[in-house]
Amino acid sequence: MHTPIPADWREANRAMWDERVPIHYGSDFYDLDSFRAGKDALRAFELAEVGDVTGRSLLHLQCHIGLDTLSWARHGAAQVVGLDFSEPAVETARSLAQEIGLPPDRAAFVAADVYDAAEAVPDSSYDIVYTGIGALNWLPDIDRWAETAASLVAPGGFLYLAEFHPLTDCLDDATGERIVHDYFSREAWVDETPGTYADFDAPTVHNRSVEWQHPVGSVVSALAAAGLRIEFLHEHDTSLFARFPVLERQPDGGYRFPAERPRFPLMYSIKATRPERLL
Ligand SMILES: C[S@@+](CC[C@H](N)C(=O)[O-])C[C@H]1O[C@@H](n2cnc3c(N)ncnc32)[C@H](O)[C@@H]1O
């Protein structure tokens, strides 16, 4: 159902995420035992596109239970900070950091709304601001998000975003062949589906969620308007899950269209740098 911004969007979403944290903690999807044993949570294309993070500071916005954040630390980032508005998510991330031997000065986690990030995180700027994989759809105002995120990028540093392509949410779920939702809709998408992507059958009571669709052009333009220089916008023909039944799992774990099907972008990624000095 599409509606104007519901007044309870933040509270509803937070209650929904809080309830899902313990479900995700015990899920096969997040597979924490493998993570503790050293499994990398990051995707190969992210590692390739971000490059060497050795010695860098990294801020992860909307970090959930911290697996991606902590993986950047394992890849050599000197200091990582994760921010999420879910207290249970942040507490879980902190305990995972401790379990894998990363002290708070290497891996810190902060509970705050992403729009309050500039006041909530310990430092005024970071070499890398990282976010995505199901993050922007929870935010009503992409311009405000871009201003906040860009303000936290150190001069000479960059923002890296990897997201599901909003076009995928405009197509019919069964075949991915017909446009059934408006790509440019600015209205909230309210859903009441129980369970979670990590366990569709999990019994849940806080099911109300409020999401928004942000066209790729809006995201790029917002980052540019916030003073960042777009280094690349990559569109990917692969997804992290079977977004449409026709997608086929590949040996690398990604999901792609079969050879006979015309493709469209399933994910996208952006790297945007902050100039050393404003011109
Ligand atoms: C899909 S998860 C991110 C997934 C993450 N990449 C992962 O797989 O672990 C989205 C996260 O955004 C957080 N979130 C949603 N709205 C937020 C907001 N306004 N401020 C801060 N965090 C928010 C949720 O608590 C949730 O942890």
Ligand as a Chemical Component Dictionary entry (heavy atoms), coordinates in Angstrom:
data_LIG
# 
_chem_comp.id                   LIG 
_chem_comp.type                 NON-POLYMER 
_chem_comp.pdbx_formal_charge   0 
_chem_comp.three_letter_code    LIG 
# 
loop_
_chem_comp_atom.comp_id 
_chem_comp_atom.atom_id 
_chem_comp_atom.alt_atom_id 
_chem_comp_atom.type_symbol 
_chem_comp_atom.charge 
_chem_comp_atom.model_Cartn_x 
_chem_comp_atom.model_Cartn_y 
_chem_comp_atom.model_Cartn_z 
_chem_comp_atom.pdbx_ordinal 
LIG C1  C1  C 0  18.683 -4.869 5.975  1  
LIG S1  S1  S 1  19.533 -4.279 7.400  2  
LIG C2  C2  C 0  21.114 -4.003 6.761  3  
LIG C3  C3  C 0  21.607 -5.293 6.382  4  
LIG C4  C4  C 0  23.044 -5.485 6.596  5  
LIG N1  N1  N 0  23.736 -5.065 5.424  6  
LIG C5  C5  C 0  23.200 -6.922 6.942  7  
LIG O1  O1  O 0  22.879 -7.790 6.113  8  
LIG O2  O2  O -1 23.569 -7.218 8.043  9  
LIG C6  C6  C 0  18.954 -2.646 7.631  10 
LIG C7  C7  C 0  19.389 -2.045 8.963  11 
LIG O3  O3  O 0  19.020 -0.666 8.934  12 
LIG C8  C8  C 0  18.680 -0.303 10.258 13 
LIG N2  N2  N 0  17.892 0.925  10.157 14 
LIG C9  C9  C 0  16.696 1.096  9.543  15 
LIG N3  N3  N 0  16.305 2.379  9.626  16 
LIG C10 C10 C 0  17.276 3.045  10.309 17 
LIG C11 C11 C 0  17.456 4.395  10.709 18 
LIG N4  N4  N 0  16.535 5.330  10.453 19 
LIG N5  N5  N 0  18.574 4.735  11.385 20 
LIG C12 C12 C 0  19.510 3.782  11.681 21 
LIG N6  N6  N 0  19.389 2.479  11.342 22 
LIG C13 C13 C 0  18.292 2.114  10.644 23 
LIG C14 C14 C 0  17.938 -1.502 10.809 24 
LIG O4  O4  O 0  17.924 -1.533 12.214 25 
LIG C15 C15 C 0  18.726 -2.652 10.180 26 
LIG O5  O5  O 0  19.694 -3.139 11.067 27 
# 
loop_
_chem_comp_bond.comp_id 
_chem_comp_bond.atom_id_1 
_chem_comp_bond.atom_id_2 
_chem_comp_bond.value_order 
_chem_comp_bond.pdbx_ordinal 
LIG C1  S1  SING 1  
LIG S1  C2  SING 2  
LIG S1  C6  SING 3  
LIG C2  C3  SING 4  
LIG C3  C4  SING 5  
LIG C4  N1  SING 6  
LIG C4  C5  SING 7  
LIG C5  O1  DOUB 8  
LIG C5  O2  SING 9  
LIG C6  C7  SING 10 
LIG C7  O3  SING 11 
LIG C7  C15 SING 12 
LIG O3  C8  SING 13 
LIG C8  N2  SING 14 
LIG C8  C14 SING 15 
LIG N2  C9  SING 16 
LIG N2  C13 SING 17 
LIG C9  N3  DOUB 18 
LIG N3  C10 SING 19 
LIG C10 C11 SING 20 
LIG C10 C13 DOUB 21 
LIG C11 N4  SING 22 
LIG C11 N5  DOUB 23 
LIG N5  C12 SING 24 
LIG C12 N6  DOUB 25 
LIG N6  C13 SING 26 
LIG C14 O4  SING 27 
LIG C14 C15 SING 28 
LIG C15 O5  SING 29 
# 
